[in-house]
Amino acid sequence: MSSVPVLVAPRRTPIGNAGHGFADLTTTDLAAPVLRDVLTSLRESGLDAEVDDVVLGNCLGPGGDPARVAALQAGMGVEVPGVTVDRQCGSGLDAVMQAALRVRSGADELLLAGGVESASTAPWRFWPPVSGADPVRYTRAPFAPHGFPDPDMGAAADELARVRGISRERQDAYAARSHTLAAAADFSSEIVPIGDIARDQRIRAGMTEARLARLRPSFGAGGTATAGNSCGISDGAAVLAVTTESLSAGLPALRILGSAVAGSDPALPGLGPVPAIRKLLKRTGYDVADLGVVEITEAFASVVLAVSDELGLDESVICPQGGAIAMGHPWGASGALLLVRLASQMLREDGPALGLAACAIGGGQGIAMLVERVS
């Protein structure tokens, strides 16, 4: 018997700059406290159903199923399983999507889902030596096979800006907005402090367009992506409880109306959210004009602007409290972070009723999820 999936108890760590505040913390060290906090919140609210599974997205961790390891470290008991999902930058959102589909099918009633990334402690890997040559450092996974374009994400962002005519000035203006909005926001209600760190480390006030304009291109002399209008490499975790409307009755919740994934041109991966969002809106019968808030992973300003231009989004509803440009991008966690951010904004008394989260994914993929406030 099918059930409508909802999201409750959204929590996240602060987002740390790689190599800094969380430099010595593994994926387990970051995810376990958030899992524990979400579970405690559920129990205190009276939702005492057994946890069917823990589903976490992760890209660069040590292997060994970080979701299961984190569940054990969180003290959830040996009877609670865990599974780890890898859809690169969409992993955290995909984890929640998979959990929601299991609830919708009637197979499970309560899962904890989200994502985690520790860029700081990701293990170094090497390709095996060939014909006696020295091993070669494995710096990132191939996003596409031989014969397909497989650009690095920064170079792809520069190319996207070029082919779509998105100027450096427009990217810096969007980035200044992100920095300014995040610096003015209070995220404390959604954050689980880790040690003595209780706020996002990258957020800085005073990042004006004039200041951003002084930064050099990061990925080539002719490029327009810089350290100021691109995300930072980051550490962090985000988790939400995915359950049924009946079990969550009376709790602040977001109802999942639908989700979608789609493929796109590997040469321009930043456009991946476009077909995913179109597929999702077609499935659910909504239009972009219906969206009260849209959270897109701000990997690069050019990506958000290209997606907005293609879909005709109202830029004022995109990341209204800033995004990854200001806060950082812990790859495997970022999709789940979008849902935590949606929940914080939509569950306010005057919050928007309908929200969308979407991620661009290396290799040319997109993922999107549509949620509404449960009244």
Secondary structure, DSSP 8 states (H G I E B T S, - for coil): ----EEEEEEEE---EETTSTTTT--HHHHHHHHHHHHHHHHHHTT------EEEEE-SSS-SS-HHHHHHHHTT--TT--EEEE--GGGHHHHHHHHHHHHHHHTS-SEEEEEEEEETTT---EEE--STT---EEE-S--SS-TTS----HHHHHHHHHHHHT--HHHHHHHHHHHHHHHHH---GGGB--BTTB-S-SS--S---HHHHHTS-BSS-TT---BSSSB--BEEEEEEEEEEETTTTTTS--EEEEEEEEEE--TT-GGGTHHHHHHHHHHHHT--GGG-SEEEE--SBHHHHHHHHHHHT--GGGBSTT--HHHH-B-HHHHHHHHHHHHHHHHTSTT--SEEEEEEEETTTEEEEEEEEE--
